[in-house]
Amino acid sequence: MTITRGERPAHESAENQELARTLQRDLARDLDGEVQFDDYTRQLFARDASMYAITPLGVVFPRNADDVAAAVAAAAAHQVSVVPRGAGTSLAGQTVGPGLVLDLSRYMNNIVELDAGSGTALVEAGVVQDQLNRAASPWGLMFGPDTSTSNRATIGGMIGNNSAGSGSLRHGMTIDHVRELDVVLSDASRVRLDRVDEATRAHRATRPTLEGALYRELPEIVRANYAAIADGFPAHWRRACGYRLDRLAREDTVFDLAKFVVGSEGTLAVATSALVDLVPKPSRTVIAVGHFTSVAGAIDATQDALACDPAAVELMDRTILDLSRRKIEYASLGDLLNGDPEALLFVSFSGDDEAELLGQLKRLTGLWSRNGHGYHTLRAVTPAQQASLLKVRKAGLGLLMAASEGTRRPLAFVEDTAVDPIHLTEYTRRFKEVLDRHEMTAGFYGHCSVGCLHIRPYLDLTDPADVVKMRSVAVEIKDLVAEYGGVNSSEHGDGLARSEFNREIFGDALYDAMRQVKRLFDPDNVLNPGKIVDAPSMTDNLRDAALPPAEPLRTRLSFEVIGAGAGSADGTGAMRAAADRCMNIGLCRKSGSGTMCPSYMATRKEEDSTRGRAAALVKALSEPDPRAALGDERLHEVLDLCLMCKACKSECPLGVDMATLKSEALSHHHDIHGVPLRSRLFGSIRILNRLGSATAPLSNLPGRIPLVRRLMDRTVGIAPARPLPVFVRQNLTRWFRRRKNTTHPITQGTVTYLADSFTTFTEPDIGRAAVQLLERAGWDVRLESGVCCGRSSLSKGLVDDAKNKARHLADTLSKATEAGSPVVGCEPSCLMTLRDEHLSLLPDDPAVKDIAGRVRQVEELLVEAIDDGRLRPREDSWLAGRTLVYHGHCHQKAEVGTAATVALLNRIPGVSVVELDAGCCGMAGSFGFESEHYDVSMTVGEDRLFPAITAEPAETVVVATGVSCRQQIFHGTARDAWHPVQLLWEAVASE
C-alpha cells in the first residue's frame, strides 16, 4: 500500500486536518491500493469535465473490490462521503464531492472474461470502452453504447451515467446492456445485483442485511407510488435522469436491481464489476454527409434520414466546422467539404450487406434531392473516406471548448435535453429564441436521430450577472423541454447541474419516492450525496467563480502567444489562464491512438496526464505567492514525467501547451533551488557534441566502458543502459567547408540549412544528403552552423539561456540571409523551435517574427523540386518494391503535421509508404537518457512503436525524422531508421 504524504493547507480547520490524518491512517492499514491525501492530488480530483469544482478530503486508488469495500467502511465510520470516479469526464458534476474519491480507473481495469458464445463480457469498473471494443473485435462484437468519449470513458462511469451515444437509435443506452453488477453497498457489504424471478426475490428479501432490505422494501416503494411512476416520468425514452423506478414497475414477474442501479451516479452503490451484453459489430458502414445553409435546414432533413433506417443521424454546425479548420489534427475535413456549409448532417448506415447499405444511401440522397434538403451530399463509403469525418464528429465537445476565451466558456447545463425527433425543428427554434433573448451564443451539435442536441451557451461564470443568466436559461429550457414531453438529462446525467430541478420535473410524489429509494440504499447519506435528490443549487460550487484572482507573476515566456486569452502585459494571470484553459474533457487519458499523453499511457496516473498537470499548475498559480509555489517539490513530481512532446498543443482541443508551461515552471524552480549539473550539461549540448566530434573516435570510448557508465549514473544521472550517441569526426560543418563547389545551376535562389546540434555531429550523412538534394534542385545552400536554437536549454528550464540563443540565431539569420529566403532543416525539434518557442521567448522581436515566417520543412522544397522535374528519383533504386514504415516526430506532428514527409516518401518510385500511429517514441531528447526516466521512456516505446516495427519483415525500411526517434528505435528494436532525405538521396544519386 502506497501513501503520498503532503501538508494540508493552512486555512483548513484543525478538526478537518485531524479527520484527514485519521482516515488516511485507517485506509493505509486496511487497503492494498494507494492512498493520497496531499493537497496537489486533492486538487487534481476536485474537477471533472463539468463547470464545478469541490476539493475532496482525499483520494483512494483501490486495487480490487475488497479495497472498495474497505474504503466505504472507513469513510462511513468517519462520517465521510464517498465519490466513485472513472475517467472523470462527467459533464454535470457527478464525480466531484467533498469526501473520499475512489478512482476505479487506475487499477481496476481488467477484462475478466469475454465469452463470444454468449455475447457477454465480465469487466471491472475501470475498463475503458475502446479497450473492451478492441478485445471484442476479433469475435465480431462490440459494446453497443458508443459514446464520443469511448477512448477514455470507463464502463463503470457509463453505468453511473446511463450513457449513450450516436448509435442509441439502434443500440439504446447502457441500461439496456447490463446483465449483472457486483457492487459495494453503503454498509460496505459486497453483493451481486441481477435479474431474478419473484421466488428468488422473496427468498433474498428474508436476509437480515441491507441487501435483504432492498429486496423487501423496494417493491413496496414501487407499489405505493405506482400512479406517480406511471405519470411522472417524461414520455421520451432516452432518459438519464432520476432513479429508474419505471423499470421496476413495468415488470411484474422479474426484479432487476442491476438495471435499476444503472444511472444512479454512484448514489446507491459503487459498481466494482459488470457483466455486460455485447452486440454484433457491423462489418461495413457508409455515411452520407448532407451540406446545408442553415441548422434549421439540417434538422428538417432528419425525418427523411430516419425513414431510411439509419444507424445514426448527427448534426454539426458551422461553429464546430470553423474550429476544426484551425486545428492540424482535424484540418483534413475541410478538403472534403463542398462550399462553406452552415451545418452538416452525418447519416450513417451500418451492416454486413454492402449492396443494401449503398441502397439505403441512394434512397436517402434521392429523398433529400426530391424534398429540397441541402445543396450537396458527400458519400463516404470507404474507411479512408470516413476517417476525417468521424474524427471531427467525435471531437465536437473538445472543438467547441477550444473557442473558450479566458473564463468565457461554452458550458454544459442545458446541453443534454432530448425531445421526440418529430418536434426537433420547432423545439430547436424556440431554444434558440431563449438564447437570443438572453443575448447568448452557442454551438449546436448532437444526435438528431434521437432528438438530443448538445447546445452549450458561452458564459463567464466569474461574472455574477452571467451566473444569474445561466440559471434563468436553465429554468426556461427545463420548462420548454417539458412542453414537448422531453427529458432534461438524456445521456449526461443529472449531477450538480440538473438535480436541483428533479422535484419539478418528476412531481412531488415521484420525487419523494426517489428520496425514499436513496434512504433505503444509503441511510447515512455516504454515497455521493447531493446528486439526483436533495441537491444544492446548480449555481453552487462553480469552478471558475471559486478561483481567487491571480497574483502578479512575471514570466519569461509570453503566454499570450500560445493563446492564453487573458493576462496583462506583466504576466499577471497569463500563465494561469494558459493552464486553466483545460476543461478536463480527458482526451489526454486516451490510449491506443495518437500521441497525447505518452506519460499517462505509460503510468495510467491522473497526475501524469495533461489535465492533471494543468490542474496542478492552476493550484500553484492561485497561491498568494505563485513564484514560491512554482518551486514546490510535489508540483515538480507532477510535472516530472512530462516528455514535452507538445502533442497536447495539437491533440488537446483546447491547445493546452504543457511543454511551454513546464519550461516556465522549471525556470522558477531553478530560481529557488538552483540549476542541477545535468540540466546545465544538456542545455549545453551543442558545445558538448562539437567537442565530442572534434575528439572522435576517442570521445566514443567512455560510452563503452561499464565502469564509466556507472560513474555517469551516480554523478550525473545518465542511465547506464542507454547507448550514447556516436560522434563523427567528419561532421557536417567540416564536410561543407572542405568540399568542392557544386556544379549544379542555381535557379531557385538561396536557402539556409540549419545545421542542428545533433545530426551535425552524430549523423552528418543526413545533412549531406539534404544539402546535395537541395543543390540538385537548383538551390544555393547556405549552412548556418554557428548558433544553437536553444531547444535543449528550453527543455531543461534554462529559459534565459534559450532566449539569448534565440535572439542570437534570429539576428544572425536576419542579417546573413536574403529577405524572404527559406530556412530549412532536418531535425524537427530544432526547426520547429524557430517558428514556435522563439515567438514565446521574444514575441516583440521583429527578427524572430521574420525568421519564424520563413521556416519551411526541407521535405516541402524537395517535393516541389520533384514535381517540377528538377529532381528525378530513379525507378530502379534499391528501394523499389520496398515498404517504408514511417514514424513522425512529435514536434513535427504538433506544429505542421507529417503530410510533407509522407508526400516526399511517396514520390520515391516503387515504394509503399505506411505511416505508423505509434504515438511518442518515448526518448524525448534528454528524457530517455536520464536514469530516473529510462524505464518510463522504454515503456512508452513498448506501447505501440516497438511492436509495430518488430512486426515488420527485415526488408521493410524504417523511417523516422527525429534523431531521438531513431536512437530509441535502434535501442528498442535493433533496427536502423533512416531519415527521409537519406532515402531520397539513395533514389536520386548516381550509382
N, C-alpha and C positions, 0 to 999 in steps of 0.2 A: 504494500500500500504506500502510495506516494503522497506527501503533503507539500504544497507550496506555501511557504510562510511569507508574511508581509505585514507591515504596520497597518493598523486600521486608521482611517482618517481622524485627525484630532477633534473634528467637530462632532464625531459620533458619540452618543451618550455612553457613559461608563457602563450602564446596565446592558446596552446593546453589545458593547465590546466584550463584556463578560459572557453574555449569551453566545456570541460567536465563538469565543475560546472554548467554552464547554461543549458546544455542539460539534465543533471541529475535532475535539479530543475524542468524543464518543464515536464519531464517524470513522476516525482513523483506527480506532480499536475494532470496529465491527465490520469494516468493508475491505474487500480485496482491491477495489478500484481506487482512483485518485481523488483526493480532496483538496480543493484550492479555495482559500478564503482571503487571499491577498487582494489588495484594493484594485490592482490592474485587471485581474481575472474577473472580479465582480463587474467592473465597467464593461468588459468585453461581452458579458451576458446580460447587461442592462437593456440592450436593444434587440429588436428583431427587425423585420423589414417594414414595420409599421411606423406611424408617426409618434410612437410612445417610447418612454424610457423609464424604467424603475430599477434601481440598483438592488440586486439580491443580497442576502446575508452571506451566501457562499455558493460554491458550485461543486457538484459531485460528478465524477465520470465512472459510473458503475460498469463492472465487467460482466455481470450476469444478473439474472432475476433475483438471486438471493441478495445481491448488493442493493438492488432497488428496494426490496422489502426492508432491509436493514436501514436504509436511508429514510424511508417513510416512517418506520418505527421511531427512529431517533428524532426526526423532525416533530412528529406528533407528541413525543414525550416532552419536548421543549416548547410546545405550542407554536411551532414554526410551520408555515405553509410550504407546500411542495409544488414546483412548477416543472412539469415534464417538458422536454425540448428535444426536437430532432435537429434539422438543419437551421432552425431559427429564421425561416423565410416567411413566417406568418405575416400577413398584411394588415391584420386587425388588432394586433397586440396580444394574441393568445399566449405567447411564450415569454412574456416578461411579468415579473412579480417580485414582491419584497422578500420572499422566503428563500428556500433552498432550491436551486435549479438543478435538475437531473439531466445532464447531457447524455442522451442514449445513443448518440451517433458515433462517438469515438471508438468504443469497443464492442458494443452490442450490434454488430453489423454483419452477422453471418447468415448465409442461406443454409439452413439446417438440412433441408431436404427438398428436392424438386422431383415430383412424381409426374412424368409426362403422361403416363397412362390415365391417371385420374384428372390430369389438368390442374394440379394444385401445387402450391409451394408453401413450405413452412419456413418463415423468415423471422429473424429478430427485428426489433422495432427500428433499429438504426440502419437497416438495409436501404440503399438508395434505389429509387425506381429504375433508373437506367442499368444499375448493377443487376437487378433482378431480370430485366429485359434481356441483357446480354447473356445471362445464364440460361434463360428460357428459349432464346432464339434458335439454337441448333435443333430444337424439337418443334419448331414452327409455332411457338407460343409466345405470349406477352401478357403483361398486366394491363387490363383494359383501360382504367382511368389514366389518360395521357396528359399530365399537366405540362405546362410550358417550362416548369422548373424541374423537369424529370431528371436532369443531370446532377441535382443535389437534394431534391426533396426525398425525405425518408418515408418508408411505408408507415411507420408509427405516426409521423406528422400528418400523413394523408388520412389515416384513420381518425386522428384527433379532429381534423377539419371536415371530414367527409368530402375530400377533394374530388374534383372532376377536371375535365379539360375539353379540348376541341372535339374529341371523339365521343362525348357523352350522349349525343343523339343516338349512337349505336350501342355504346357500352355502359351507359348510365354513370353512376357515381361510385365512390369507394365502398359505400354501404352495400352495394349490390354484388361485391366480390369478396366479402369477408365471411368465412365459414366458422372459424373458431378464434378466440382470443385468449391468450394467457395474460392475466393481469394481476397486479397487486392492488388490493382494496385499501381503503383508508385506515383500516386497523392493522395493516402490514401483512394480512393473510394473502397467500397466493392461491388463485382459483382459475379454473378454465371455464370460459363462457362459450356456450354453443347453442345449437338449435335442439330443443328437447320436446318430447310429446308431453301430454298432460300428466300421465302417470309418473314420468321422471321428474317433472316439475314438482308435483306433490310430494314425492319422496325427498327431494332436496330441500323442500320447504320445512321438513321436520328437523333439520340440523340446527343445533343451538349456537349458530355462528352468524356473522354478518352476511355471509353468503346465503344461509338459510333464510334470513330476514328478507333478502332481496326476492327470493322465490315465493315467500309468503305474502309480503306486503305490496309489492309492485303490482300484482294482478288486482289487488283491492283498489289501488290508486286509479288504475285504468277503469275498473267498473264504476267507481264513484264519479268519474269525470267523463264518462263515455260521450255524453252530449257535447261537452265543451271540446273534447278531442275531435269529434266529427265536424264541428262548426268552426273551430278556432284556427286550424292550420290553413295557411294560404293555399289557394287552389293549384298553383303551379307546382309541378312535380319536382323541380330541381331545387331541393331545399338543403341548406347547410346552416340551419338555424334551430335553436331550441333543443329540447330533448325529444327523441322520436317516439313519443307515446302512440302516435298514429300507427307505427309499425306493429306495436304490440296489440293495439285494438283491432286491427283488421284480420288477425289470425286467431281463430278460436281453438284450433287443435294443436298448435305448436307455440312454444315460448322461446324466443331467440334473444337472449341477452347480449350476444356478441354484436349483432346488428344494432341493438338498442344503444350500446355504448359508443358506436361509431358516430363521430360528430360532436361528442360531448366535451372536446377540447381539454381533456385531462382533468375535468372537474369531478368525474365519477370514479375513475380508476386509472391506473397507469399501465398501459399496454406494454408488455415486455416481448411478446412474440405473437405471430398471427399465422393462421392457416388461410391462405387466400386462393381464390379461383384464378386460373389463367384462361385466356381466350385465344383462339387461333389467330396467328399473325398473318395478315394478308400478304401474299407474295408480290402483289403489284398495287401501285397507286398511281392514278393520273389526276392532274389538277387543272382546273380552268381558273384563270385569273381575270376577272372582269374589271375593266377600266371605266371609271365613272367620273362625271364632272361635279358630283356632289355626294356627300354622305347619305343624304336622303335618297338619292337615286340608287345607291348601292343597296340600301336597306330594302327599298321597293323591289329589288330583283331577288330578294331572298325566297319569296314564295315560289317563284319559278324553279329556283335551285332545289328547294325541298321537294318539289314534285318529281324530281329525278332520282330520289333515293340516295342522297349523298352520305358520305361518312362524316363530313364536317363542312360547315359554311362559316368562314371567318372574315371579319371586317378589319380593315386598317385604313386610317385616314391620312390626310396629307401631312399632318404634324409628324407622325412617325416616319413616313416616307422621306420627308426632308431631313430628319435627324439621321436616318440610315445612310444617306448620301455623304454625311460628314465623317463617317467612321470607316477606316480602312477595312475593318472586319466585315462590314456589310455593304460596301460601296458597289459591289458587282451587281446588286439588284438593279441599279439604275440603267445598266446596259441592256436589261431585258425588257424594260417598260416601253410602252408606246405613248409618246407625248408626255404630258405633265398632268397625270390624273389627280383629282381631289380625293379620291378614295379607291381602294381595291377591294374586291370580294373574292376570296380564295374558296373555291368549291372543290373538295376532294372526293374522289370515288375510289374505294379500295375493295379488293377481292382477289380471286385467283384466275378468273377468266378475262384475259386481256381484251378479247373482242367485245365482251359485254361491257367492260369499263369504257372502252372507246365509244361504244354505242350510247352510253349514258352521257358522255362528254359531248357527243354530237347532238343529242337531244337537247341538252342544256343550251348550247350555243344557238341552236335553232329557235328555242323558246325566247331567249334573250333578244335575238335578232327580230323576231316577229313582233315582240311586245315593246321594242324600242328601249331595251335596258342596256345602258352603257354604250361606249363608242368603239371598244375593241375588246376582244377576248384572247388572252395568251393561253396557248395549250402547252402544258409542261407534262410530257409523257415519260421521259427517262429520268432516272435518279440524278444524272448530271444536270439536266434542265431544271430540276426541282430544288437542288441544293441551296442556291442563293435565296430562293423564295421561302423555303422552310426555315432557314436560319434567321431571316428577318422577322418572319411571323412569330417565332418563338421568343424573339427578343423584344417584343412590343413594350413590356413594362420597363425594361432597362433603357431602351431608347427614349422613352418618354421621360424617364428620370434624368436623362442626360441634358435635358433642356432646363434643368434647375439653374437658378441664378442666385448664388448665396443661399439664404434661407427661404427663398421663394421656390416652392417645390410643387410638383403635381402629387396631390395627396390622396390616399385611399380612405375614403369614408362613405362615398356613395358609389363606389366602383363595382359593386357586386350584386346589383339588382338584376332581376330577370322577370320577364313577362312572357306570355304566350307570343311566339313569333308573329302571329297574325296581327297583334297590336303594336308591333315594334316600331313601325314607322311613325304612328301617331304619338306613341309614348316618347320616342326619342325627340320628336319635335317639341313636345311640352317640357321635356327635361331640359332641352337647350334654352327654352324660354325662361326657365327658372334661373339658369346660369347667366343668361343675358341680363335679366332683371337685377342680378347681384353683381353685374359687371365682372364676370369670371370667364376665363378662357380654360379650355380643357382639350385633351386628346381623346379620340374615340377609337376603340378597337375592341375586339372580343368575339363572342360566339353567337352569331346571328341565328344559327341553326336551332338554338335553344333559348333565344331571346335574352341572352346575357351580354351586356356591353360593359366594358371596364372604362368608365368615364372618370377621369381624375382631374379635378379642377386645380389650378395653380393658386397657392396661398402662401403667405408668410406668417407662420404661427408665432413669431416673435412680436408681431403687431396685434395687440388686443382686439382691434377692430376686425381683423381677419378671423380671429378665433370666434367672435360673435357671429360673423358672417357664415363661417363654416357650420356652426350648429344650426343656424336658420335654414341653410340649404339642406342639411341632413334631415331636418324635420319635414320640410316641404317634399323632398323626394320620398321619404318614408310614406307620407300620405298619398303621393302620386302613384307609387307602385301598388299601394293597396287598392286604389280605384280600378286597376286592371287585373286584380287577383294575382298579382305577382309576389315575389319574395324579396326581402331586403338583403338577405345573405344567401347566395346561390352556389358558392363554392369556396369562398374565402373565410366563412365562419363569422361568428358574432364578435368574439373577443372584447376588447375595450371600446372599439369604435361603434358597435351597434347593439351590444347587450342592453344598454340603457333603455332602448325603445321596445324591448320584448313584451313588457306588460301591455303596451298599447297595441302591438302587432297581434298578440295571441288572445288578448282579453283577460280580464281579472281571473276568471275561473281556471282557464288553462294555464295561465302563468303561475297561479298558486299551486296547481298540480305539479308543475315543474319544480317549484320550490320544495314541495314535499319529496320529490324524487331526489333532489340534492341532499336534503336532510337524512333521507333513508340511506343513501350510499355513503354520505360523508357527514355524520352528525356533528363533528367537531370542526368542520369547515377547513380541513387540512389541504385538500387537493385543489390547487389553482383557483382560489376564491376570487369573486368579482367578475367572473365570466359567465355568460348566459343568464344567470339570475343574480339579483342583489348586486348589481354592478354600479360602479361610480359613474359620474357624468363623463360623457365622451371627451370633454374638454379638460379633464384631469390628466396629470402625468404626461403632458405633451413634451416631447423630446427637445424641440428647438427652444421652446419658451423656458425650459429649465436651465439652459446653458447660461452661465454668467458672462458678462461682457469680456471680451478678450483683452488681456493686459498687453501693454506695448512690448513688442519684441522685434528688434531689428534683425532681419535675416540677411544672409549673404547671397542667397538666391532669390530671384524675383518670381513669386508665385502667381502674380498676375499673368505672366507669360504662359503658365501651364493651366490657366483657366480657373483660378480660384473663384472669380466672380465677386470678390469682396476684399476689403483690406485697404488701408491707407498707404500713402507713399512711404511712410517709415516702417512698413511691415506689420503694423498693428492689425491683428486678426487675419492677415492674408494666409499665413501658413496653416492656421487652424481651419480656415474656410476651405483650403485645399484638401485637408484630411476629412473635413466634415461633409464634403460632397458625397461621401459614401452613404448610401441609404440601406445598406445591409441586405440587398436582394440576394447576395450569396453566390453569385456566379463564380467567385473565386474559390468556392468549395467543390467545384465540379472535378471529375476525374475521367480519364479515358479519352479526352479530346482537348484540342487547343493547348495553350502554353500556361496560362494563368491557372492556378498559382503553384509553381513547382514544389515549393516547400510544404504547402498544405497536402499536395498529392503524396509527398513522402512521409509525413508525420500524422496526418489526419487530425491535427490540433487546430482549434479555432484561432489561437494566438499566432499560428503560422500561416494564416490566410491574409489576404489583402485587407479585408474588412476588420479583422482582428487587430492588425497593426494600425489601421486608421482610427479605430476606437481608442486604442492606447494613446495615440498621439493627440487626439481630441482631449482626452483626460489631462495629459501633461500640459497641453497648451491652454487649458482652462484654469490652471492653478494660479494663485496670486503672483507667484514668481515663475513664469514659464521657462525662463532661461535656466534656473536651477533644476526645474522638473525635467528638462531635457537631458540632464546629467544622471537621472535616476537609473540605477543598475537593472532594476526589474523592467523598466521600459526598454532597455537595450537588450535584455533577454528576448523580449517580444520581437524586436527589430532584427535580431542577430541572424536568423536564417533566411532573411530576405536576400535572394540572389541578385537583386537589382537587374532582373532580366527585362524589365519595362513592359512585360506582357500586359500588365494591368492598365497601362496607358492606352492600349488599343482594345483589349478584350473586355475590360470593365466598361460597361456602357456609360458610366459617369466619368471615365477617364481619370480615376484616382492614380496619380503618378507616384507610386510608393518609392521608386528608385530615387527620385529627386527629393522627396520628403526625408528619406533615410540619410542621404548625403548631408542635408542641412542639420538633421538631428545629431549625426555623428560629429559634425563640426562643433556643436555646442558641448557635446560630451568631451571632446578633446580640450575645449577651453577650460573645463573644470578639472579633468583628470589627467591631462597631458596626452601627447600622441605616442602610441606604442611604437616600438622599434620596427616591428613587422610592417605596420602601416606606412612608416617612412620609407622602408625598403621598396614596398610595392608601388608607392607613389613616385618613386624614382626609377621606375622600371626601364625607361629609355636609356638612362645612364648605365644601369646595370647590364642591359642587353648589349649596349655598344661596347662596354668593357669585355663582356663575355665573348663577343665576336672578335675583338682585337686580340684576345689571348687564346683563341681556339687553336688547336684542339685541347690544350691543357685545361681550359676552363670547363670542359665537359667531364673531366675525371672525378671531381667531388661527387657528382651525382651517381657514380657507380660504386662508391665505397660505402659499405653499410655503416661503418663507424661514424663517418662524416654525416651521413643521413640521420643517424640517431642523435648526433650532436645538434644538427639543424632543427630537429624536432623539439629537443629540450630547450634550446636557447631562443629560437625564433618562432617555433610552431609551424614548421613546414612538414607536411605528412610524409613519413619515410616510404610509404607505399606508392606515392605518386611519382611517376617518372618526371624528371626535369627536362625542360626544353634543351635541344641540342644546338649549340651555337655553330654558325658557319663563318669561317674567316673571310671568304669571298662574299661579303654581304652585298646587298642591293646597291648601296651608295658607292661602294668601291667598284663594283662592276660597271655602274653607269658612268662613273668618272673616267674609267680606263678604256672603255670600249670605243670602237671606231664609229665615226659619224654614220648615220643612216643614209642610205641612197634612195629611200622612197620619197616621192614627191609630196610636198606639203600642200594639201588642198583644203584643209578644214580649219586652219588656224592653230592656236596654241592651247594645249590642255595641261593643267598641272596635276601631276600624280603625287598623292600624299603617301610618302614612304612612312608607314606606320611604325610604331615602336616594337612590333612583334615580328611580323613576317620579314621585315627588312633584314633582321639579324639571324633568324632561325629558319625561315623558309624563303630565301631570296628568289627561288625559281618562280614563285608566284608573281612577284613584282616584275621579273624579267619578261615573263610571258605577257603580262599586261602592257608593259612598255612597248614591246615589239609588235603586239597586235595593234595598238593604237597608232604606231608609226606606219604600219602597213595600211591602216585605214585612212591615212592622209593627215594625221595629226603631228604637230611639232610638240614633243613631250618635254615639259619642264618638271624636274624632280624636286619636290620640297622635302628635304631630309634633315633639316637642322633643328626643327622645333617640334616639341611634343604637343599633342592636342589637349592633354590634361585629363583624359579619360580615367587613367589609373588613380590619379590624385583624387578625383571626384568620388570614385568608388570607395575610397578609404576615408572620406570626410575631410580631406585636405582642400577645402573649398577655396581658401585664399590662394593657395599654390595653383590650383586649377584655373582660377581667374587670371592670374598673371600669365600662365601659359596660353590661355585663350586669347588674351589681349596681344601677346607677342606674336602668336601664329596669325591672327587676323590682320595685324599690322603688316607682317611680313608678306602675306599673300596679297593684301590690298595694294602694296607698293610694288611688288615684283611681278604682278600679272596684269594682263590686259583687262580692261573693263568688260564685264560680261563673259569672260572666258570661263569654261567649266573647270571645276575642281573634282577630281575623282580619286578613288582608292579601292583597295581590295579587302580591307578589314572593316566590316560594317560597324563595329563598336566605335572605332576611331572616326570614320567618315560621318556617321550619324551624329557624333558629338558636335561637329561643326554646325549642324543645322538644328540642333535641339538644345543641348545643355549650354552651349555658348550664348544662346539667346537668354537663357535664365540667369547666367552669370553676369552678362553685360548687355542688358536689354536696350540701353540707350547708345551703344557704341555703333556708329554708322559702318565701320569696317566689318564688325561682326555681322550686322544685318546684310551687308553686301555679299560677304562670303557665304553665309547661310543660304542666300538665294541662288548661289551659283553651284552648289553641291549637286552632283549627279552620280548615280551609280555607274561604274565602268561598264556594267552589262548593257546599260541603255545605249551608250555610244557604240558598243560593238554590235548590238542588234541592228542599229541604224546603218552601220557600215556593211553588214551582210546583206540587208535588204536593198541597199543602194548598189550593191555589186562591188564595193571597194574591198571587201574581204570575201574570199571564196573557200570555205571549208571543203576538203577533198571528200569525194564519195567513197574512196577506198581506204580511209584511215582504219587503224586497228579497232576503233570504236564502233564501226558499222556493225549492226546486228546485236549490239550490247544493250543491256538495261542500265540506265543511270538512276540510282536511288539518291534523291536529294533531300538533305536536311538543312533547313533555313536557320539563319542566326536570329536569336530572339530580338535584338535591337533592330535588325532589318525588318522583321515581321511587324514590329510595333510602329516603326516610323514610316516605312514606304511600302511594305509588303514584298512578296517574293516574285511577283509577276515578271519583272525584268529578267531575273535569273532563270526562271523556268523558260521564258521565251528564248533566251540565249542557248540554253541546253537543247531545246527543241530544234534549233537551227543547225545542229551538228548532224550531218546526213546519216541516216540509217539507225539512229538510236531511239530507244523508247524511254521516256522520262517518267519517273514515279516520284511525286513529292510526298514525303512522309508527314503524317500528322503525329509527330512523336514528341511534341512539347519541347521543353528545355532540355539541353543535354546534361545539365547539372554541374558543368565546370564553372561557368560564370567568371571568367578571368581568374583572379586570385583565390576566389572562394574554394575551388576544388583542391588547391594546394595547401590549404590551412588545415592543420591537424584535427581540430575540433569539428571541422565541417566535412572532412573527407567522406565519412560514412553516408551522410545525407546526400552529398554530391553523387556518390555511386548509386544510392537508392533512386535518385531522380533519373539517372541514366537507365537504370534497370527497369524502370516503369514501362516504357514503350520503345525508347530508342535502341537500346542494345538488342532486345528480342527481334525488332524489325530488321536490323542489319544482319544478325546471326542467322536469320531465316533465309537470307539471300544466298544463292549459289556463288561459288568462287569467282565466276566470270562476271558477275554483276559489279559495276563500278560505283563506288560510294563517293558522293559529292557533298561537300559542306563549305559554306562561305566563311565561317568563323574559325579563327585559329584555336580558340578554346574548344570548339566543337570537334575539330579534327584531333586535338590532343585527347579528348575524352573518348571519342570513338575508338581510337587506337588502343587506349588503355583498357577499355571495357570490352572490346570485341577482337582485338588483334588484327583489325582491318585498317589499311591505309585509306584515308579520304583525300580526294583531290579537290582543289579549288576549281570552279567553273572555267576560269581563264586558262588554267593549265590544260584542261581538256580541249578547249577551243584551239589553243596553240598546237596541241598534238594533231588536230584535224587540219590546221592551216599550214603548218611548217612543211617545207620540202623535205623529202627523205634524205 
